[in-house]
Amino acid sequence: MWYQKYRDERVEAAKSQIFRELYYLMMGFAGISVIMKSIMYPGNWKASFFELLLIIFSSAYYILRSVQKGLYTDKIEVHDQQNKRSMSQKNLLIGLGSGIAIALFFGIRSAVVFGGEGTTIRFFFFSFIASLMIYIPFFVGFMVIGDQLARKASLRNANKRDEE
């Protein structure tokens, strides 16, 4: 079209890189803010409510838009070609790690808050094992099933885009 400006791919790639770095910085600062506020105000989760919303909604928006544009599967193919571990393996490991981390958190918290003389270790193990049984299947399922659903939708959208 006559009204479209010509775009230099090198400039567009550099702009994309800058926005990606900005996104990572914003997520890092929001995560640090949540951690610091949870340490400074232990019982007040409302103090970091905005940061949690920012992290959740911006991440969800990024994933939904990449799936909608059909870029999610392309990004995964490039990742799988460049790395030893596939994205599916990484999602499985992230789910396992998240489940173990939250189980450790709840185990330590239960031992500290509810444990007394001689019961601290028992409270830790009961809480830790119960949390493992709950959170590992939840996080692994969430990561793996969510990834598979996003791949299917992205592939469908990419095929529609290619047909047009």
SULVENHU-V126173 format. One record per pair of residues at least 12 apart in sequence whose ideal C-beta (glycine too) atoms are under 6 Angstrom apart, sorted by the first residue. I is the first residue (numbers start at 0). J is the second residue. If there is no record, write none. Layout:
# SULVENHU-V126173
i:I j:J
i:I j:J
This chain:
# SULVENHU-V126173
i:29 j:50
i:29 j:53
i:29 j:54
i:32 j:50
i:33 j:47
i:33 j:50
i:66 j:149
i:66 j:152
i:66 j:153
i:69 j:153
i:69 j:156
i:69 j:157
i:69 j:160
i:71 j:149
i:71 j:153
i:72 j:150
i:72 j:153
i:72 j:154
i:72 j:157
i:90 j:142
i:90 j:143
i:90 j:146
i:93 j:142
i:94 j:138
i:94 j:139
i:94 j:142
i:97 j:138
i:98 j:134
i:98 j:135
i:98 j:138
i:101 j:134
i:102 j:127
i:102 j:130
i:102 j:131
i:102 j:134
i:105 j:126
i:105 j:130
i:106 j:123
i:106 j:126
i:106 j:127
i:109 j:122
i:109 j:126
i:110 j:122
i:110 j:123
